[in-house]
Amino acid sequence: MADHFWLSDAQWAVIEPHIPKVYTGKRRVDDRRVISGIVHRLREGCRWRALPDIYGPYTTVFNRYNRWSKRGLWQRILASLSEAADPPVTAMIDSTSVKAHRSAAGAKGGPRPTP
């Protein structure tokens, strides 16, 4: 279970009001479970089919991610999580960082005099 991601109670309290409440069709898989699966998939970079069964059917996890993306739900959730953070933190989509070359701050010999 240590390899699986689960939302904390505090995170879920911020996210839950944004989740659509109209349900149709078959019995619904728990939203907290599905969102935890979505975050796990995005963190691990695995294929949807490779999601552990603990998050529910991978098709359900993918379909909710896709449907909610089209509705702009993720932007609202990320904004709410960012506002609720104490102290404020920076929200990042991925862990990419860009290293600057040692000469990026200026050319050899320091700054040039302005005319």
Residue pairs with C-beta under 8 A, 6 or more apart in sequence:
1 54
3 52
4 36
4 40
4 52
4 54
4 55
5 36
5 39
5 40
5 43
6 32
6 36
7 15
7 32
7 35
7 36
7 39
10 84
11 81
12 32
14 77
14 80
14 81
14 84
15 35
15 77
15 80
15 81
16 31
16 32
17 80
18 73
18 76
18 77
18 80
19 31
19 73
20 71
20 73
29 56
29 57
29 60
30 56
31 64
33 54
33 55
33 56
34 55
34 56
34 60
34 61
34 64
35 64
36 55
37 51
37 52
37 54
37 55
37 56
37 58
37 61
38 61
38 64
38 65
40 51
40 52
40 55
41 48
41 51
41 61
41 65
48 58
48 59
48 61
48 62
49 58
50 58
51 58
51 61
55 61
68 74
78 91
81 91
82 88
82 89
82 91
